[in-house]
Amino acid sequence: MGTNYFRRDARDIEFLLFEHMDVDKLLSYEAYRDFSVDDFRMIIDEAMKVAQEVLGPAMQDGDKEGCVYEDGRVRVPGAFHECWRVLAENGWMAVSNTPEFGGQGLPAIMGGIVAVFVYLAYKSRITIFLWSKREFYQLPARISQHLT
C-alpha cells in the first residue's frame, strides 16, 4: 500500500451535524427512529477509518500502477480490489438507500458524509456514489445501446 495523505478530523463534521444543523432532530422521523446520535458518530468514525486505512493509501498505488487495457479487458491496480471489497462488504455504497434495496436506511446527509470521505481519500472512487437512482436504473438501457 502507498502512503496515506488523507488526514482529517471528524470534529468539523460533528460540529456541523450536531451543533449547527441539529441532525439529531431527524431521529424523530419514523424512518430514522432506530438510529441514535451515537450511531451517527460511530458511522462517521468508521467511514473516516476506512478512508484513512484503506482508500487513502490506495490512491498512490493507483497512480503508480494505473489501469491497463489488454485483450479486451481492463486491469485495475491491485489496491482497488481491496477498496471495492471493503466498500461493498461493509455497505458503504448504500448507506442511505432503504434496507429493502440493500441499504442501511440512514438519512441522505450521512450518505453524503461517507461520499465526501471517499472522495477526499481517493477521488476516482467517488463515481460509485454519484449515480442517482434514476441513472442506476437507466444503466442497462445505456449499456445495451452500445452493445447493438
ABEGO torsion letter per residue (X at the ends): XBBBABBBBAAAAAAAAAAAAGAAAAAABAAAAABBAAAAAAAAAAAAAAAAAAAAAAAAAAAAAEBBBBGGBBBBBAAAAAAAAAAAAAGAAAAABBAAAGBAGBBAAAAAAAAAAAAAABAAAAAAAABBAAAAAAAAAAAAAAAX
